[in-house]
Each structure stands twice: as structure tokens, then as C-alpha cells.
């Protein structure tokens, strides 16, 4: 008899997230890889690897997730993005803890990105070797919050998303 596990919950949340995030857009599944999944949206076109936060969604207004996207026609590859579980305070310092290092992120509202291309490259490299990551900031109520992520399957999902858009020009 199988048990309902946190990993299964995150996979279901990722699928639900994608259904809610863009219900009118057709998406092709490129696969589910442990705690991450990869998709292609041929209408845009874009491909991305995505995971849901392990953070419990109790009092959080948003389902937190992380994604790594590619928009081949815009020349964008490997753009890291975080949807945080709460709205961040204006001018909040947003930190990503990954592979024993701290990276400063840029963003506002409930979204965050790498602050520059070199930080993004370092984050993408670290995603391939670390086991987990955390995004931390101050919410608009003045409280610190942290969204936690498993990186099981991240490298494979990122590769699947890259290959999924490799021929798009």
C-alpha cells in the first residue's frame, strides 16, 4: 500500500500550479523528475523547469515556486525566477541560500530573480550540485519568511527544458 508523501504532494502541487498559472495556454509535459517537472509552451514559445516550495501553505497567500525558463526567440536561456509565498516589503533584501552560499536576489511584490547575469550563472551552476535551497525575505507585515525547495531532479528537469526548446528559433 503506498503512502501519501511530501514528495508526492509537491509533484501534485506543481501540476496544480501549472493548471492554475495559465489555464488557456497549451503546455506539453517534458517529464517529471523527482521534485521538479519540465514543460514546453509552444504558443510563446518557452520551456521551463519548475518546482513547488516545500513550505507549508497555511497562512501564505501564494503557492511559492521556483522555475528556470528559456525563451528562445528572445535569446533568454536559464532565467531563474521565484514566486514567494508572501508579498515582500518594499526594498526587502531577498536572499537565496544555495550550496553553502548566499546570493542576493532582486525583485518585488511576490517575485524575485537573480540580480545580474553573473549571479544567475552561479545560481544555475549551484542548482546542479546542491540538495536544497531557501529563499528568505521580509514580508509586507515586517516578518521574515523562508520558502524551502528540494533540488532532487532539478538538473534533469533543467536539461529537459533546454532540449525541449533547442530547435525553436
NUMARLUM-213169 format. One record per atom (N, C-alpha, C, CB): residue number from 1; residue in one letter; atom name; x negated, y, z. Coordinates in Angstrom, 1 decimal, padded with zeros to 4 digits. Glycine has a CB too. Layout:
NUM_A_CA_X_Y_Z
...
//
This chain:
1_X_N_-000.8_-001.2_000.0
1_X_CA_000.0_000.0_000.0
1_X_C_-000.9_001.2_000.0
1_X_CB_001.0_000.0_001.2
2_X_N_-000.7_002.2_-000.9
2_X_CA_-001.5_003.4_-001.0
2_X_C_-001.0_004.4_000.0
2_X_CB_-001.6_003.9_-002.4
3_X_N_-002.0_005.2_000.5
3_X_CA_-001.6_006.3_001.4
3_X_C_-001.7_007.6_000.7
3_X_CB_-002.6_006.3_002.6
4_X_N_-000.9_008.5_001.1
4_X_CA_-000.9_009.9_000.6
4_X_C_-002.2_010.6_001.2
4_X_CB_000.4_010.7_000.9
5_X_N_-003.1_011.0_000.4
5_X_CA_-004.4_011.5_000.9
5_X_C_-004.5_013.0_000.6
5_X_CB_-005.6_010.8_000.3
6_X_N_-005.4_013.7_001.3
6_X_CA_-005.6_015.1_000.9
6_X_C_-006.0_015.3_-000.5
6_X_CB_-006.6_015.8_001.9
7_X_N_-006.8_014.3_-001.0
7_X_CA_-007.3_014.4_-002.4
7_X_C_-006.2_014.3_-003.4
7_X_CB_-008.3_013.3_-002.7
8_X_N_-005.2_013.4_-003.1
8_X_CA_-004.1_013.2_-004.0
8_X_C_-003.2_014.5_-003.9
8_X_CB_-003.2_012.0_-003.5
9_X_N_-003.1_015.1_-002.7
9_X_CA_-002.4_016.4_-002.5
9_X_C_-003.0_017.5_-003.4
9_X_CB_-002.4_016.8_-001.0
10_X_N_-004.3_017.6_-003.4
10_X_CA_-004.9_018.6_-004.2
10_X_C_-004.7_018.4_-005.7
10_X_CB_-006.4_018.7_-003.9
11_X_N_-004.8_017.2_-006.1
11_X_CA_-004.5_016.9_-007.5
11_X_C_-003.1_017.3_-007.9
11_X_CB_-004.8_015.4_-007.8
12_X_N_-002.1_016.9_-007.0
12_X_CA_-000.8_017.3_-007.3
12_X_C_-000.6_018.8_-007.3
12_X_CB_000.2_016.7_-006.3
13_X_N_-001.3_019.5_-006.4
13_X_CA_-001.2_021.0_-006.3
13_X_C_-001.8_021.6_-007.6
13_X_CB_-002.0_021.5_-005.1
14_X_N_-002.9_021.0_-008.1
14_X_CA_-003.5_021.5_-009.4
14_X_C_-002.5_021.4_-010.5
14_X_CB_-004.8_020.8_-009.7
15_X_N_-001.9_020.3_-010.6
15_X_CA_-000.9_020.1_-011.7
15_X_C_000.3_021.0_-011.5
15_X_CB_-000.4_018.6_-011.7
16_X_N_000.8_021.2_-010.3
16_X_CA_001.9_022.1_-010.0
16_X_C_001.5_023.6_-010.3
16_X_CB_002.4_022.0_-008.5
17_X_N_000.2_023.9_-009.9
17_X_CA_-000.3_025.3_-010.2
17_X_C_-000.2_025.6_-011.6
17_X_CB_-001.7_025.4_-009.7
18_X_N_-000.6_024.7_-012.4
18_X_CA_-000.7_024.9_-013.9
18_X_C_000.7_025.0_-014.5
18_X_CB_-001.4_023.8_-014.6
19_X_N_001.6_024.3_-013.9
19_X_CA_003.0_024.3_-014.4
19_X_C_003.6_025.7_-014.1
19_X_CB_003.9_023.2_-013.8
20_X_N_003.3_026.2_-012.9
20_X_CA_003.9_027.5_-012.4
20_X_C_003.1_028.7_-013.1
20_X_CB_003.8_027.6_-010.9
21_X_N_001.8_028.5_-013.2
21_X_CA_001.0_029.6_-013.7
21_X_C_001.4_030.1_-015.1
21_X_CB_-000.5_029.2_-013.6
22_X_N_001.7_029.2_-016.0
22_X_CA_002.0_029.6_-017.3
22_X_C_003.0_028.6_-017.9
22_X_CB_000.8_029.7_-018.2
23_X_N_004.3_028.7_-017.5
23_X_CA_005.2_027.7_-017.9
23_X_C_005.5_027.7_-019.4
23_X_CB_006.5_027.9_-017.2
24_X_N_005.3_028.8_-020.1
24_X_CA_005.6_028.9_-021.5
24_X_C_004.5_028.5_-022.4
24_X_CB_006.1_030.3_-021.8
25_X_N_003.3_028.4_-021.8
25_X_CA_002.1_028.1_-022.7
25_X_C_001.9_026.6_-022.7
25_X_CB_000.9_028.8_-022.1
26_X_N_001.6_026.1_-023.9
26_X_CA_001.3_024.7_-024.1
26_X_C_-000.1_024.4_-023.6
26_X_CB_001.6_024.2_-025.6
27_X_N_-000.3_023.4_-022.8
27_X_CA_-001.6_023.1_-022.4
27_X_C_-001.8_021.6_-022.7
27_X_CB_-001.7_023.4_-020.9
28_X_N_-003.1_021.3_-023.1
28_X_CA_-003.5_019.9_-023.3
28_X_C_-004.4_019.5_-022.2
28_X_CB_-004.2_019.8_-024.7
29_X_N_-004.0_018.4_-021.5
29_X_CA_-004.9_017.9_-020.4
29_X_C_-006.1_017.3_-021.1
29_X_CB_-004.1_016.9_-019.6
30_X_N_-007.3_017.7_-020.5
30_X_CA_-008.6_017.1_-020.9
30_X_C_-009.0_016.1_-019.9
30_X_CB_-009.6_018.2_-021.1
31_X_N_-008.3_016.0_-018.8
31_X_CA_-008.6_015.0_-017.8
31_X_C_-008.6_015.5_-016.4
31_X_CB_-009.9_014.4_-018.1
32_X_N_-008.4_014.5_-015.5
32_X_CA_-008.5_014.8_-014.0
32_X_C_-009.7_014.1_-013.5
32_X_CB_-007.2_014.4_-013.3
33_X_N_-010.6_014.8_-012.9
33_X_CA_-011.9_014.3_-012.4
33_X_C_-012.0_014.6_-010.9
33_X_CB_-013.1_015.0_-013.2
34_X_N_-011.7_013.5_-010.1
34_X_CA_-011.7_013.7_-008.7
34_X_C_-010.8_014.9_-008.3
34_X_CB_-013.1_013.9_-008.1
35_X_N_-011.4_015.9_-007.7
35_X_CA_-010.6_017.0_-007.2
35_X_C_-010.4_018.2_-008.2
35_X_CB_-011.2_017.6_-005.9
36_X_N_-010.9_018.0_-009.4
36_X_CA_-010.9_019.0_-010.4
36_X_C_-010.1_018.5_-011.7
36_X_CB_-012.3_019.5_-010.8
37_X_N_-009.6_019.3_-012.5
37_X_CA_-009.0_018.9_-013.8
37_X_C_-009.4_019.9_-014.8
37_X_CB_-007.4_018.9_-013.6
38_X_N_-009.3_019.5_-016.1
38_X_CA_-009.7_020.3_-017.2
38_X_C_-008.5_020.4_-018.2
38_X_CB_-011.0_019.8_-017.9
39_X_N_-008.3_021.6_-018.8
39_X_CA_-007.2_021.8_-019.7
39_X_C_-007.7_022.7_-020.9
39_X_CB_-006.0_022.5_-019.0
40_X_N_-006.9_022.5_-022.0
40_X_CA_-007.1_023.4_-023.1
40_X_C_-005.8_024.0_-023.4
40_X_CB_-007.6_022.6_-024.4
41_X_N_-005.8_025.3_-023.7
41_X_CA_-004.6_026.1_-024.1
41_X_C_-004.9_026.6_-025.5
41_X_CB_-004.3_027.3_-023.1
42_X_N_-004.4_025.8_-026.5
42_X_CA_-004.7_026.1_-027.9
42_X_C_-004.1_027.4_-028.4
42_X_CB_-004.2_025.0_-028.8
43_X_N_-003.0_027.9_-027.7
43_X_CA_-002.4_029.2_-028.1
43_X_C_-003.3_030.4_-028.0
43_X_CB_-001.1_029.4_-027.4
44_X_N_-004.2_030.4_-027.0
44_X_CA_-005.0_031.5_-026.7
44_X_C_-006.2_031.7_-027.6
44_X_CB_-005.5_031.5_-025.2
45_X_N_-007.0_030.8_-028.0
45_X_CA_-007.4_029.5_-027.3
45_X_C_-008.3_029.8_-026.1
45_X_CB_-008.0_028.6_-028.3
46_X_N_-008.2_028.8_-025.2
46_X_CA_-009.1_028.9_-024.0
46_X_C_-009.1_027.4_-023.4
46_X_CB_-008.6_029.9_-022.9
47_X_N_-010.2_027.2_-022.6
47_X_CA_-010.3_025.9_-021.9
47_X_C_-010.8_026.3_-020.5
47_X_CB_-011.3_024.9_-022.7
48_X_N_-010.4_025.4_-019.6
48_X_CA_-010.8_025.7_-018.2
48_X_C_-010.8_024.5_-017.3
48_X_CB_-010.0_026.8_-017.6
49_X_N_-011.7_024.5_-016.3
49_X_CA_-011.7_023.5_-015.3
49_X_C_-011.1_024.2_-014.1
49_X_CB_-013.2_023.0_-015.0
50_X_N_-010.3_023.5_-013.3
50_X_CA_-009.6_024.1_-012.2
50_X_C_-009.4_023.2_-011.0
50_X_CB_-008.2_024.6_-012.7
51_X_N_-009.4_023.8_-009.8
51_X_CA_-009.1_023.0_-008.6
51_X_C_-008.3_023.9_-007.6
51_X_CB_-010.4_022.5_-007.9
52_X_N_-007.6_023.2_-006.8
52_X_CA_-006.8_023.9_-005.7
52_X_C_-007.6_023.9_-004.5
52_X_CB_-005.4_023.2_-005.5
53_X_N_-007.5_024.9_-003.7
53_X_CA_-008.1_025.0_-002.4
53_X_C_-007.7_023.9_-001.4
53_X_CB_-007.9_026.4_-001.8
54_X_N_-008.6_023.5_-000.6
54_X_CA_-008.2_022.6_000.5
54_X_C_-007.6_023.3_001.7
54_X_CB_-009.5_021.8_001.0
55_X_N_-007.6_024.6_001.7
55_X_CA_-007.0_025.4_002.7
55_X_C_-005.5_025.1_002.8
55_X_CB_-007.3_026.9_002.6
56_X_N_-004.9_024.9_003.9
56_X_CA_-003.5_024.6_004.1
56_X_C_-002.7_025.9_003.7
56_X_CB_-003.2_024.2_005.5
57_X_N_-001.7_025.7_002.9
57_X_CA_-000.8_026.8_002.5
57_X_C_000.3_026.9_003.5
57_X_CB_-000.3_026.6_001.0
58_X_N_000.0_027.4_004.7
58_X_CA_001.1_027.6_005.7
58_X_C_001.6_029.0_005.6
58_X_CB_000.5_027.3_007.1
59_X_N_000.8_030.0_006.0
59_X_CA_001.3_031.3_006.1
59_X_C_000.7_032.1_004.9
59_X_CB_001.0_032.0_007.4
60_X_N_000.1_031.5_004.0
60_X_CA_-000.6_032.2_002.9
60_X_C_000.5_032.4_001.8
60_X_CB_-001.7_031.3_002.3
61_X_N_000.5_033.7_001.2
61_X_CA_001.4_034.0_000.2
61_X_C_001.1_033.4_-001.2
61_X_CB_001.5_035.5_000.0
62_X_N_-000.2_033.0_-001.4
62_X_CA_-000.7_032.5_-002.7
62_X_C_-001.2_031.1_-002.5
62_X_CB_-001.7_033.4_-003.3
63_X_N_-001.2_030.2_-003.5
63_X_CA_-001.9_029.0_-003.5
63_X_C_-003.3_029.4_-004.1
63_X_CB_-001.2_027.9_-004.4
64_X_N_-004.3_029.2_-003.3
64_X_CA_-005.7_029.5_-003.7
64_X_C_-006.2_028.5_-004.7
64_X_CB_-006.6_029.6_-002.5
65_X_N_-006.9_028.9_-005.7
65_X_CA_-007.5_028.0_-006.6
65_X_C_-008.8_028.7_-007.2
65_X_CB_-006.6_027.6_-007.8
66_X_N_-009.6_027.8_-007.8
66_X_CA_-010.9_028.3_-008.4
66_X_C_-010.8_027.7_-009.8
66_X_CB_-012.1_027.8_-007.7
67_X_N_-011.3_028.5_-010.8
67_X_CA_-011.4_028.0_-012.2
67_X_C_-012.6_028.5_-012.9
67_X_CB_-010.1_028.3_-013.0
68_X_N_-013.1_027.7_-013.8
68_X_CA_-014.2_028.1_-014.7
68_X_C_-013.6_028.1_-016.1
68_X_CB_-015.4_027.2_-014.5
69_X_N_-013.6_029.3_-016.7
69_X_CA_-012.9_029.4_-018.0
69_X_C_-013.8_029.7_-019.2
69_X_CB_-011.9_030.4_-018.0
70_X_N_-013.4_029.3_-020.4
70_X_CA_-014.0_029.6_-021.6
70_X_C_-013.0_030.1_-022.6
70_X_CB_-014.7_028.3_-022.2
71_X_N_-013.3_031.3_-023.2
71_X_CA_-012.5_031.9_-024.3
71_X_C_-013.4_032.0_-025.5
71_X_CB_-011.9_033.3_-023.8
72_X_N_-013.5_031.0_-026.4
72_X_CA_-014.5_031.1_-027.4
72_X_C_-014.4_032.2_-028.4
72_X_CB_-014.4_029.8_-028.2
73_X_N_-013.2_032.7_-028.7
73_X_CA_-013.1_033.8_-029.6
73_X_C_-013.5_035.1_-029.0
73_X_CB_-011.6_033.9_-030.1
74_X_N_-013.6_035.2_-027.7
74_X_CA_-014.1_036.4_-027.1
74_X_C_-015.5_036.3_-026.7
74_X_CB_-013.2_036.7_-025.8
75_X_N_-016.1_035.1_-027.0
75_X_CA_-017.5_034.9_-026.6
75_X_C_-017.7_034.7_-025.1
75_X_CB_-018.4_036.0_-027.1
76_X_N_-016.7_034.3_-024.4
76_X_CA_-016.8_034.1_-022.9
76_X_C_-016.9_032.6_-022.7
76_X_CB_-015.6_034.8_-022.2
77_X_N_-018.0_032.3_-021.9
77_X_CA_-018.2_030.9_-021.5
77_X_C_-018.5_030.8_-020.1
77_X_CB_-019.3_030.2_-022.4
78_X_N_-017.9_029.9_-019.4
78_X_CA_-018.3_029.7_-018.0
78_X_C_-018.0_030.9_-017.1
78_X_CB_-019.7_029.4_-017.9
79_X_N_-016.8_031.5_-017.2
79_X_CA_-016.4_032.6_-016.3
79_X_C_-015.8_032.0_-015.0
79_X_CB_-015.5_033.6_-017.0
80_X_N_-016.4_032.2_-013.9
80_X_CA_-015.8_031.7_-012.6
80_X_C_-014.8_032.7_-012.1
80_X_CB_-017.0_031.5_-011.6
81_X_N_-013.7_032.2_-011.6
81_X_CA_-012.6_033.0_-011.1
81_X_C_-012.0_032.4_-009.8
81_X_CB_-011.5_033.3_-012.2
82_X_N_-011.7_033.1_-008.9
82_X_CA_-011.0_032.6_-007.7
82_X_C_-009.7_033.4_-007.5
82_X_CB_-011.9_032.8_-006.4
83_X_N_-008.6_032.7_-007.2
83_X_CA_-007.4_033.2_-006.7
83_X_C_-007.4_033.0_-005.2
83_X_CB_-006.1_032.6_-007.5
84_X_N_-007.4_034.0_-004.4
84_X_CA_-007.5_033.8_-003.0
84_X_C_-006.1_033.6_-002.4
84_X_CB_-008.1_035.0_-002.3
85_X_N_-006.1_033.0_-001.2
85_X_CA_-004.8_032.6_-000.6
85_X_C_-004.1_033.9_000.0
85_X_CB_-005.0_031.6_000.6
86_X_N_-004.8_035.0_000.1
86_X_CA_-004.2_036.2_000.6
86_X_C_-004.6_037.4_-000.2
86_X_CB_-004.6_036.4_002.1
87_X_N_-003.9_038.5_-000.1
87_X_CA_-004.3_039.7_-000.7
87_X_C_-005.4_040.3_000.1
87_X_CB_-003.1_040.8_-000.8
88_X_N_-006.5_040.7_-000.5
88_X_CA_-007.6_041.2_000.2
88_X_C_-007.5_042.7_000.5
88_X_CB_-008.9_041.0_-000.6
89_X_N_-008.1_043.1_001.5
89_X_CA_-008.1_044.5_001.9
89_X_C_-008.9_045.3_000.8
89_X_CB_-008.8_044.8_003.3
90_X_N_-008.5_046.5_000.6
90_X_CA_-009.2_047.4_-000.3
90_X_C_-010.7_047.5_000.1
90_X_CB_-008.6_048.8_-000.4
91_X_N_-011.6_047.3_-000.8
91_X_CA_-013.1_047.4_-000.5
91_X_C_-013.6_046.2_000.4
91_X_CB_-013.4_048.7_000.1
92_X_N_-012.8_045.1_000.5
92_X_CA_-013.3_044.0_001.3
92_X_C_-014.5_043.4_000.6
92_X_CB_-012.1_042.9_001.4
93_X_N_-015.4_043.0_001.5
93_X_CA_-016.6_042.2_001.0
93_X_C_-016.1_040.8_000.8
93_X_CB_-017.8_042.3_002.0
94_X_N_-016.3_040.3_-000.4
94_X_CA_-015.9_038.9_-000.8
94_X_C_-017.1_038.1_-000.9
94_X_CB_-015.0_038.9_-002.1
95_X_N_-017.2_037.0_-000.1
95_X_CA_-018.4_036.2_-000.1
95_X_C_-018.1_034.7_-000.6
95_X_CB_-019.0_036.1_001.2
96_X_N_-018.9_034.2_-001.4
96_X_CA_-018.9_032.8_-001.8
96_X_C_-020.0_032.1_-001.1
96_X_CB_-018.9_032.6_-003.3
97_X_N_-019.8_031.0_-000.4
97_X_CA_-020.8_030.2_000.3
97_X_C_-020.9_028.9_-000.5
97_X_CB_-020.5_030.0_001.8
98_X_N_-022.0_028.6_-001.1
98_X_CA_-022.2_027.5_-002.0
98_X_C_-023.6_027.0_-002.0
98_X_CB_-021.7_027.9_-003.4
99_X_N_-023.8_025.8_-001.8
99_X_CA_-025.2_025.2_-001.8
99_X_C_-026.1_025.8_-000.9
99_X_CB_-025.7_025.3_-003.2
100_X_N_-025.7_026.2_000.3
100_X_CA_-026.6_026.8_001.3
100_X_C_-026.9_028.3_001.0
100_X_CB_-027.8_026.1_001.3
101_X_N_-026.2_028.9_000.0
101_X_CA_-026.5_030.3_-000.3
101_X_C_-025.2_031.1_-000.2
101_X_CB_-027.1_030.5_-001.7
102_X_N_-025.3_032.4_-000.1
102_X_CA_-024.2_033.3_-000.1
102_X_C_-024.3_034.2_-001.3
102_X_CB_-024.1_034.2_001.2
103_X_N_-023.1_034.3_-002.0
103_X_CA_-023.1_035.1_-003.2
103_X_C_-022.0_036.2_-003.0
103_X_CB_-022.7_034.2_-004.5
104_X_N_-022.3_037.4_-003.4
104_X_CA_-021.3_038.4_-003.3
104_X_C_-020.4_038.4_-004.5
104_X_CB_-022.0_039.8_-003.1
105_X_N_-019.1_038.5_-004.3
105_X_CA_-018.2_038.5_-005.4
105_X_C_-017.6_039.9_-005.6
105_X_CB_-017.1_037.4_-005.2
106_X_N_-017.0_040.1_-006.7
106_X_CA_-016.3_041.4_-007.0
106_X_C_-014.8_041.0_-007.2
106_X_CB_-016.8_042.1_-008.3
107_X_N_-013.9_041.9_-006.9
107_X_CA_-012.5_041.7_-007.1
107_X_C_-011.6_042.6_-006.3
107_X_CB_-012.2_040.2_-006.8
108_X_N_-010.4_042.2_-006.3
108_X_CA_-009.4_043.0_-005.6
108_X_C_-008.0_042.3_-005.7
108_X_CB_-009.2_044.4_-006.1
109_X_N_-007.1_042.7_-004.9
109_X_CA_-005.8_042.0_-004.8
109_X_C_-006.0_040.6_-004.3
109_X_CB_-005.1_042.0_-006.2
110_X_N_-005.7_039.6_-005.1
110_X_CA_-006.0_038.2_-004.7
110_X_C_-006.9_037.5_-005.7
110_X_CB_-004.6_037.5_-004.6
111_X_N_-007.7_038.3_-006.5
111_X_CA_-008.6_037.7_-007.5
111_X_C_-010.0_038.1_-007.2
111_X_CB_-008.2_038.1_-008.9
112_X_N_-011.0_037.2_-007.5
112_X_CA_-012.4_037.5_-007.3
112_X_C_-013.2_036.8_-008.5
112_X_CB_-012.9_037.1_-005.9
113_X_N_-014.3_037.4_-008.8
113_X_CA_-015.2_036.9_-009.9
113_X_C_-016.6_037.2_-009.4
113_X_CB_-014.9_037.6_-011.3
114_X_N_-017.6_036.6_-010.2
114_X_CA_-019.0_036.9_-009.9
114_X_C_-019.2_038.4_-010.2
114_X_CB_-019.9_036.0_-010.8
115_X_N_-020.1_039.0_-009.5
115_X_CA_-020.3_040.5_-009.7
115_X_C_-021.0_040.8_-010.9
115_X_CB_-020.9_041.1_-008.5
116_X_N_-021.8_039.9_-011.4
116_X_CA_-022.6_040.1_-012.7
116_X_C_-022.9_038.8_-013.3
116_X_CB_-023.8_041.0_-012.4
117_X_N_-023.5_038.8_-014.5
117_X_CA_-023.8_037.6_-015.3
117_X_C_-024.9_036.7_-014.6
117_X_CB_-024.3_038.0_-016.7
118_X_N_-025.9_037.4_-013.9
118_X_CA_-026.9_036.5_-013.3
118_X_C_-026.3_035.8_-012.1
118_X_CB_-028.1_037.4_-012.9
119_X_N_-025.4_036.5_-011.3
119_X_CA_-024.8_035.8_-010.2
119_X_C_-023.9_034.7_-010.7
119_X_CB_-024.0_036.8_-009.4
120_X_N_-023.2_034.9_-011.8
120_X_CA_-022.3_033.9_-012.4
120_X_C_-023.1_032.7_-012.8
120_X_CB_-021.6_034.5_-013.6
121_X_N_-024.3_032.9_-013.4
121_X_CA_-025.2_031.8_-013.9
121_X_C_-025.6_031.0_-012.6
121_X_CB_-026.4_032.3_-014.7
122_X_N_-026.0_031.7_-011.6
122_X_CA_-026.5_031.0_-010.3
122_X_C_-025.3_030.2_-009.7
122_X_CB_-027.0_032.0_-009.3
123_X_N_-024.1_030.7_-009.7
123_X_CA_-023.0_030.1_-009.1
123_X_C_-022.7_028.8_-010.0
123_X_CB_-021.7_031.0_-009.1
124_X_N_-022.6_028.9_-011.3
124_X_CA_-022.3_027.8_-012.2
124_X_C_-023.4_026.7_-012.0
124_X_CB_-022.3_028.2_-013.6
125_X_N_-024.6_027.0_-011.8
125_X_CA_-025.7_026.0_-011.6
125_X_C_-025.4_025.3_-010.2
125_X_CB_-027.1_026.6_-011.6
126_X_N_-025.1_026.1_-009.2
126_X_CA_-024.9_025.6_-007.9
126_X_C_-023.7_024.7_-007.8
126_X_CB_-024.8_026.7_-006.8
127_X_N_-022.6_025.0_-008.6
127_X_CA_-021.4_024.2_-008.6
127_X_C_-021.8_022.7_-009.0
127_X_CB_-020.4_024.8_-009.6
128_X_N_-022.8_022.5_-009.8
128_X_CA_-023.2_021.2_-010.3
128_X_C_-023.9_020.4_-009.2
128_X_CB_-024.1_021.4_-011.5
129_X_N_-024.4_021.0_-008.2
129_X_CA_-025.1_020.2_-007.2
129_X_C_-024.6_020.2_-005.8
129_X_CB_-026.6_020.6_-007.2
130_X_N_-023.7_021.1_-005.5
130_X_CA_-023.2_021.3_-004.1
130_X_C_-022.0_020.4_-003.9
130_X_CB_-022.8_022.7_-003.8
131_X_N_-021.6_020.1_-002.7
131_X_CA_-020.4_019.3_-002.4
131_X_C_-019.2_020.1_-002.1
131_X_CB_-020.8_018.4_-001.2
132_X_N_-019.4_021.3_-001.6
132_X_CA_-018.2_022.2_-001.3
132_X_C_-018.6_023.6_-001.4
132_X_CB_-017.7_021.8_000.1
133_X_N_-017.5_024.5_-001.4
133_X_CA_-017.8_025.9_-001.4
133_X_C_-016.6_026.5_-000.6
133_X_CB_-017.8_026.5_-002.9
134_X_N_-016.9_027.8_-000.2
134_X_CA_-016.0_028.6_000.6
134_X_C_-016.0_030.0_000.1
134_X_CB_-016.3_028.5_002.1
135_X_N_-014.8_030.6_000.0
135_X_CA_-014.6_032.0_-000.4
135_X_C_-014.1_032.7_000.9
135_X_CB_-013.7_032.2_-001.6
136_X_N_-014.7_033.7_001.3
136_X_CA_-014.3_034.4_002.5
136_X_C_-014.2_035.9_002.3
136_X_CB_-015.3_034.1_003.7
137_X_N_-013.1_036.5_002.9
137_X_CA_-012.9_037.9_002.8
137_X_C_-012.0_038.4_003.9
137_X_CB_-012.3_038.3_001.4
138_X_N_-011.7_039.7_003.9
138_X_CA_-010.8_040.3_004.9
138_X_C_-009.5_040.5_004.2
138_X_CB_-011.4_041.6_005.6
139_X_N_-008.4_040.1_004.8
139_X_CA_-007.1_040.3_004.1
139_X_C_-006.6_041.7_004.4
139_X_CB_-006.1_039.3_004.6
140_X_N_-005.5_042.1_003.7
140_X_CA_-004.9_043.4_003.8
140_X_C_-004.4_043.7_005.2
140_X_CB_-003.9_043.6_002.8
141_X_N_-004.3_042.7_006.1
141_X_CA_-003.9_042.9_007.5
141_X_C_-005.1_043.1_008.4
141_X_CB_-003.1_041.8_008.0
142_X_N_-006.4_043.0_007.9
142_X_CA_-007.6_043.2_008.7
142_X_C_-008.1_041.9_009.2
142_X_CB_-007.3_044.1_009.7
143_X_N_-007.6_040.7_008.8
143_X_CA_-008.1_039.4_009.4
143_X_C_-009.0_038.7_008.3
143_X_CB_-006.9_038.6_009.7
144_X_N_-010.0_038.1_008.9
144_X_CA_-010.9_037.3_008.0
144_X_C_-010.2_036.0_007.7
144_X_CB_-012.3_037.0_008.7
145_X_N_-010.3_035.6_006.4
145_X_CA_-009.8_034.3_006.0
145_X_C_-010.8_033.6_005.1
145_X_CB_-008.4_034.5_005.2
146_X_N_-010.7_032.3_005.0
146_X_CA_-011.6_031.5_004.2
146_X_C_-010.8_030.4_003.4
146_X_CB_-012.7_030.8_005.1
147_X_N_-011.1_030.4_002.1
147_X_CA_-010.5_029.3_001.3
147_X_C_-011.6_028.3_001.0
147_X_CB_-009.9_029.9_000.0
148_X_N_-011.3_027.0_001.2
148_X_CA_-012.3_026.0_001.1
148_X_C_-012.0_025.1_-000.1
148_X_CB_-012.4_025.1_002.4
149_X_N_-013.1_024.6_-000.8
149_X_CA_-012.9_023.8_-002.0
149_X_C_-013.9_022.6_-002.0
149_X_CB_-013.2_024.7_-003.2
150_X_N_-013.4_021.5_-002.5
150_X_CA_-014.2_020.3_-002.7
150_X_C_-014.8_020.5_-004.2
150_X_CB_-013.4_019.0_-002.6
151_X_N_-016.0_020.1_-004.3
151_X_CA_-016.6_020.2_-005.7
151_X_C_-016.7_018.8_-006.3
151_X_CB_-018.0_020.8_-005.6
152_X_N_-016.0_017.8_-005.8
152_X_CA_-016.0_016.5_-006.4
152_X_C_-015.3_016.5_-007.7
152_X_CB_-015.3_015.4_-005.5
153_X_N_-016.1_016.2_-008.8
153_X_CA_-015.6_016.3_-010.1
153_X_C_-015.8_017.6_-010.9
153_X_CB_-014.1_016.0_-010.1
154_X_N_-016.3_018.6_-010.2
154_X_CA_-016.4_019.9_-010.8
154_X_C_-017.3_019.8_-012.1
154_X_CB_-017.0_020.9_-009.8
155_X_N_-018.5_019.2_-012.0
155_X_CA_-019.4_019.2_-013.2
155_X_C_-018.7_018.6_-014.4
155_X_CB_-020.7_018.5_-012.9
156_X_N_-018.0_017.4_-014.1
156_X_CA_-017.4_016.7_-015.2
156_X_C_-016.2_017.5_-015.8
156_X_CB_-016.9_015.3_-014.8
157_X_N_-015.4_018.1_-015.0
157_X_CA_-014.3_019.0_-015.4
157_X_C_-014.9_020.2_-016.2
157_X_CB_-013.5_019.4_-014.3
158_X_N_-015.9_020.8_-015.7
158_X_CA_-016.5_022.0_-016.4
158_X_C_-017.0_021.5_-017.8
158_X_CB_-017.7_022.6_-015.6
159_X_N_-017.7_020.4_-017.9
159_X_CA_-018.2_019.8_-019.2
159_X_C_-017.0_019.5_-020.1
159_X_CB_-019.0_018.6_-019.0
160_X_N_-015.9_018.9_-019.6
160_X_CA_-014.8_018.6_-020.4
160_X_C_-014.2_019.9_-021.0
160_X_CB_-013.7_017.8_-019.6
161_X_N_-014.1_020.9_-020.2
161_X_CA_-013.5_022.2_-020.6
161_X_C_-014.4_022.8_-021.7
161_X_CB_-013.4_023.2_-019.5
162_X_N_-015.7_022.7_-021.6
162_X_CA_-016.7_023.3_-022.6
162_X_C_-016.5_022.5_-023.9
162_X_CB_-018.1_023.2_-022.0
163_X_N_-016.5_021.2_-023.8
163_X_CA_-016.4_020.4_-025.0
163_X_C_-015.0_020.6_-025.6
163_X_CB_-016.6_018.9_-024.7
164_X_N_-014.0_020.8_-024.8
164_X_CA_-012.6_021.0_-025.3
164_X_C_-012.5_022.2_-026.2
164_X_CB_-011.7_021.1_-024.2
165_X_N_-013.3_023.2_-026.0
165_X_CA_-013.3_024.4_-026.9
165_X_C_-014.5_024.6_-027.8
165_X_CB_-013.1_025.6_-026.0
166_X_N_-015.3_023.5_-027.9
166_X_CA_-016.6_023.6_-028.6
166_X_C_-016.4_023.9_-030.1
166_X_CB_-017.3_022.3_-028.5
167_X_N_-015.3_023.5_-030.7
167_X_CA_-015.1_023.7_-032.2
167_X_C_-014.3_024.9_-032.5
167_X_CB_-014.5_022.4_-032.8
168_X_N_-013.8_025.6_-031.5
168_X_CA_-012.9_026.7_-031.7
168_X_C_-013.8_027.9_-032.0
168_X_CB_-012.0_027.1_-030.4
169_X_N_-013.5_028.6_-033.1
169_X_CA_-014.3_029.8_-033.5
169_X_C_-013.4_031.0_-033.6
169_X_CB_-015.0_029.6_-034.8
//
